[in-house]
Amino acid sequence: MRTISVAIASLLLATAASGQVSRAKDSTIIFKPAKPELVQRSDYVPLRNAWGFDIMLSNNGFAGGLFLRKEFSEDLAFALSLAISDVKDDGEVEFYNQYTGQSFIPGKKNRLMLVPLVLSAQYRLFREDIADNFRPYLSAGVGPSMVFVSPYIRENRYSEPEQVEFFSSLKDGQAKYTLGGYVGAGAYFGLDRGALTGLSVRYYIVPFRKGIEVLDGGFIRTFGGFYITLNFGSLY
């Protein structure tokens, strides 16, 4: 009987020792990968800079432009934009000649094109609260602006004033310069997958103290106004 008890005790001790060894080996296998070189640090860097073009809509019609954007932090970016748009006086009334198919604006003397070059800052809003696929921001900028003035009519000594065709009038035009800028707000959509898409509203302010004559006797001293702008760009 004593021999049986000793045998059983020896068997239990051997089983316990075997279990401890197994647990130790299991612990080693679980926490130590077989090939540590397979675990590598990610070197992905999101694209932060962009260039592209703008499609703009205002009371004067459609306009277009180009932009270059550089991001300095998650909240702050700078953009350089160049736009070109037509300028009209609020008093312009356009008539069509049903016989010739041409249009004419009575009293108009000059055609104007506005070309602002603006360096702006963009500050992102609610970065901690909104997902990255919707990135609202505020923006403001300043820079040199040009208004190109070309004649709409040509005065004739012995006949009625003659309307000048658009491209023909460019050779007789002249550029006038001032300092302008805009304030606005907008948002970019989607994640950084190589393309940048956005929508913004801008209010341009381009002052000329002496004014520029558009209609006969009517001078415009402040150019600009509200522009709805669509941004289409490429990230790099």
C-alpha positions in Angstrom: 0.0 0.0 0.0 2.8 2.4 0.9 4.5 1.5 -2.4 1.3 2.5 -4.3 1.0 5.8 -2.5 4.6 6.7 -3.3 4.1 5.8 -7.0 1.0 8.0 -7.2 2.8 11.0 -5.5 5.7 10.6 -7.9 3.3 10.6 -10.8 1.5 13.8 -9.6 4.9 15.6 -9.1 6.0 14.6 -12.6 2.7 15.8 -14.1 2.9 19.2 -12.3 6.6 19.6 -13.4 5.6 18.8 -17.0 2.8 21.3 -16.9 5.1 24.1 -15.7 7.6 23.4 -18.5 4.8 23.4 -21.0 3.4 26.7 -19.8 6.9 28.2 -19.8 7.4 27.0 -23.4 3.9 28.2 -24.4 4.6 31.6 -22.9 7.8 31.9 -24.9 6.1 30.9 -28.2 3.2 33.4 -27.8 5.2 36.5 -26.9 8.2 36.0 -29.2 7.5 36.2 -32.9 9.3 33.6 -35.1 10.5 36.3 -37.6 10.8 39.7 -35.9 12.0 41.3 -39.2 8.5 41.0 -40.6 7.2 43.8 -38.3 8.3 47.1 -39.9 7.6 50.7 -39.1 5.2 52.5 -41.6 6.9 55.2 -43.6 3.6 56.7 -45.1 3.5 60.5 -45.2 0.2 62.1 -46.3 0.3 64.5 -49.2 -0.1 68.1 -48.0 0.6 70.5 -50.9 -1.5 71.0 -54.0 -1.9 72.9 -57.2 -4.9 73.2 -59.5 -7.5 75.5 -61.0 -10.6 77.4 -59.9 -14.0 77.8 -61.5 -15.7 80.9 -60.2 -19.2 82.3 -60.5 -20.3 85.9 -59.7 -22.8 88.5 -60.8 -20.5 89.3 -63.7 -20.7 85.7 -65.0 -18.1 82.9 -65.0 -14.4 83.4 -64.2 -11.4 81.1 -63.9 -8.1 80.9 -62.1 -5.1 78.9 -60.9 -3.8 78.2 -57.4 -0.8 76.8 -55.6 -1.3 75.7 -52.0 1.3 74.8 -49.3 0.4 73.4 -45.9 2.6 74.3 -43.0 0.7 72.5 -40.2 -2.5 70.6 -39.7 -4.3 73.9 -39.1 -2.5 76.5 -41.3 -1.9 76.6 -45.0 -1.0 79.4 -47.5 -2.3 79.7 -51.1 -1.3 81.8 -54.0 -4.1 82.3 -56.5 -4.5 84.1 -59.8 -7.9 84.8 -61.2 -9.4 86.5 -64.2 -13.0 87.8 -64.5 -15.2 90.2 -66.5 -16.4 93.4 -64.8 -19.7 95.0 -65.5 -21.6 98.0 -64.3 -24.9 97.4 -62.6 -26.5 99.9 -65.0 -25.6 97.9 -68.1 -28.6 96.8 -70.3 -27.7 94.6 -73.2 -29.8 94.6 -76.4 -29.7 92.2 -79.4 -30.1 93.1 -83.0 -32.3 90.4 -84.5 -31.2 91.2 -88.0 -27.4 91.1 -87.4 -27.3 88.8 -84.4 -25.0 91.3 -82.6 -25.5 92.6 -79.1 -25.0 96.2 -78.0 -25.0 98.0 -74.6 -26.0 101.7 -74.9 -23.7 104.1 -73.3 -20.9 101.6 -72.6 -17.4 103.0 -73.2 -15.0 100.5 -71.9 -14.6 96.7 -71.3 -12.9 95.8 -68.1 -11.2 92.6 -66.9 -10.2 92.1 -63.3 -7.0 90.0 -62.6 -6.2 89.7 -58.9 -3.1 87.9 -57.6 -3.6 87.1 -54.0 -1.5 85.4 -51.3 -3.9 84.1 -48.7 -3.8 82.2 -45.4 -6.3 79.3 -44.7 -7.1 78.3 -41.1 -8.8 75.0 -40.6 -11.8 74.8 -38.2 -12.9 72.0 -35.9 -10.0 69.6 -36.7 -10.5 67.7 -33.5 -14.3 67.4 -33.9 -14.9 66.6 -37.7 -13.6 63.7 -39.8 -10.8 64.5 -42.3 -13.1 64.0 -45.3 -14.7 67.3 -44.5 -12.2 70.1 -43.7 -13.8 73.6 -43.3 -11.6 76.7 -43.1 -11.5 80.5 -43.0 -9.3 82.4 -45.4 -8.1 85.9 -46.0 -5.5 87.3 -48.4 -4.0 90.4 -50.1 -2.0 91.1 -53.2 -1.6 93.2 -56.4 -4.6 93.5 -58.7 -4.8 94.6 -62.3 -7.8 96.0 -64.2 -7.3 95.8 -67.9 -9.3 98.5 -69.7 -10.1 98.2 -73.4 -12.4 100.3 -75.6 -16.0 99.1 -76.2 -16.7 101.8 -78.9 -14.6 103.8 -81.3 -15.5 107.4 -81.8 -15.8 108.6 -85.4 -15.8 112.2 -86.4 -18.3 112.0 -89.2 -20.5 109.0 -88.1 -22.0 107.2 -85.2 -19.7 105.5 -82.7 -18.6 102.1 -83.8 -18.6 99.0 -81.6 -15.1 97.4 -81.3 -14.8 93.7 -81.5 -13.5 92.1 -78.3 -10.1 90.8 -79.5 -9.5 93.9 -81.7 -10.0 96.1 -78.6 -7.2 94.3 -76.6 -4.4 96.0 -78.6 -5.7 99.4 -77.6 -6.2 98.5 -73.9 -4.2 99.6 -70.9 -3.6 98.0 -67.5 -4.3 99.8 -64.2 -2.9 98.5 -60.9 -3.9 98.6 -57.3 -3.8 96.6 -54.1 -6.7 94.3 -53.3 -7.7 91.1 -51.6 -10.5 88.9 -50.3 -12.0 87.3 -47.2 -13.9 84.0 -47.4 -14.8 80.6 -46.0 -14.9 77.1 -47.5 -14.2 73.4 -47.2 -12.2 70.6 -48.8 -13.8 67.2 -49.4 -12.5 63.7 -49.4 -9.2 62.2 -48.1 -5.7 62.7 -49.5 -5.7 60.2 -52.4 -3.9 62.4 -54.9 -6.8 64.9 -55.7 -8.1 68.0 -53.9 -11.7 69.1 -54.3 -13.2 72.1 -52.5 -15.9 74.8 -52.4 -15.6 78.3 -51.1 -17.3 81.7 -51.0 -15.0 84.8 -51.3 -15.7 88.5 -51.2 -13.1 90.4 -53.3 -12.3 94.0 -52.5 -10.3 95.9 -55.2 -10.5 99.7 -54.7 -9.6 102.4 -57.2 -9.8 105.9 -55.7 -10.2 107.8 -59.0 -12.5 105.2 -60.5 -12.6 103.7 -64.0 -15.2 104.7 -66.5 -17.4 101.9 -67.8 -20.7 103.6 -68.9 -20.6 107.1 -70.2 -20.1 109.3 -67.2 -20.2 106.3 -64.8 -17.1 105.4 -62.8 -16.5 102.3 -60.7 -14.3 102.8 -57.7 -14.6 99.4 -56.0 -14.3 96.2 -57.9 -14.9 92.6 -56.8 -17.9 91.3 -54.9 -19.0 87.7 -54.0 -17.6 84.8 -55.9 -18.6 81.1 -55.5 -15.4 79.1 -56.2 -14.9 75.4 -57.0 -11.4 74.1 -56.5 -10.0 71.2 -58.4 -6.4 70.3 -57.7 -3.7 67.7 -57.5 -1.8 66.8 -54.3 1.9 66.4 -54.2 
